[in-house]
Amino acid sequence: MIRAKDVRVIGDTGEQLGIMPTSEALKLAQEREVDLVEVAPTAQPPVCRLLDYGKFKYEQAKKEREAHKRQATVSLRQVRLRPKTGRHDLEFKTALMEKLLDKGNKVKVLVLFRGREISHAQLGKELLDNIADALAEKANVERPAAMEGRSMSMILSPRPASKPKKEKTEEAADAQDENP
């Protein structure tokens, strides 16, 4: 599949074997019972490696799986309230939301309206605003309060953890630069 006339060949242990015609590089790969893989097609001449392609693909898939494991998954958790939720229950739910935010989850806060409660949507808005104010240190309001049918919702996302130690050391370094 390599269309270039000449290629730069790198051995299976990483050593440079030099620039050679593609046909000669293919013969060398057959002698060593490995594959000739083009790794940098845009270079002049293109760079090819002698390696076991199946093993190479396996190693790449393994690295990809490891990277996927380390990747933080953010899920959207939902907390439901009613406009007439009591003060203590509201404090409990706010503490629950704080824990969810600390774990790195986004939180969707729903205020459900039943029957004639829908005519007092301002109560739900005030409730969501109070929650946003209570969690201002831990969360950003990703989507402000909005009506969705017979419910009002708001989405909170966790604030990135601030690192004051770095800022202090950078300020100290700046102060030392200014005062020689």
Residue pairs with C-beta under 8 A, 6 or more apart in sequence:
1 38
2 22
2 36
2 38
2 46
2 48
4 22
4 41
4 45
4 46
5 21
5 22
6 19
6 20
6 21
6 22
6 45
7 19
7 20
7 21
7 22
7 25
7 36
7 38
7 45
7 46
7 47
7 48
8 16
8 18
8 19
8 43
8 45
8 46
8 47
8 48
9 16
9 17
9 18
9 19
9 20
9 25
9 28
9 36
9 48
9 49
9 50
10 16
10 17
10 39
10 47
10 48
10 49
10 50
11 17
11 49
11 50
12 32
12 34
12 49
12 50
12 51
12 52
17 28
17 50
19 45
20 28
25 36
25 48
26 36
28 36
28 50
29 35
29 36
29 50
32 50
34 50
34 51
34 52
35 50
35 51
35 52
35 53
36 48
36 49
36 50
37 48
37 49
37 50
37 51
37 53
37 56
38 46
38 47
38 48
39 47
39 48
39 49
40 46
40 47
72 104
74 104
74 105
74 106
75 105
75 106
76 105
76 106
76 107
76 108
76 155
77 100
77 105
77 106
77 107
77 108
78 107
78 108
78 109
78 110
79 93
79 96
79 97
79 100
79 107
79 108
79 109
79 110
80 110
80 111
80 112
81 90
81 93
81 109
81 110
81 111
81 112
81 127
82 111
82 112
82 113
82 114
82 117
83 111
83 113
83 117
83 120
83 123
83 124
83 127
84 117
85 93
85 127
90 127
90 130
90 131
94 131
94 134
94 135
97 107
97 109
97 131
97 135
97 139
97 156
98 135
98 138
100 107
101 107
101 135
101 138
101 139
101 156
101 158
101 159
102 138
102 158
104 158
105 158
106 142
106 155
106 156
106 157
106 158
107 139
107 155
107 156
108 153
108 154
108 155
108 156
109 128
109 131
109 153
109 154
109 155
109 156
110 151
110 152
110 153
111 124
111 127
111 128
111 151
111 152
111 153
112 150
112 151
113 121
113 124
113 150
113 151
113 152
114 150
117 123
118 150
121 147
121 152
124 145
124 152
125 145
125 152
128 145
128 152
128 154
129 145
131 154
131 156
132 139
132 141
132 154
132 156
135 156
137 159
138 158
138 159
139 156
139 157
139 158
139 159
140 156
140 157
140 158
140 159
141 154
141 155
141 156
142 155
142 156
142 157
143 153
143 154
143 155
144 154
145 152
145 153
145 154
146 152
146 153
146 154
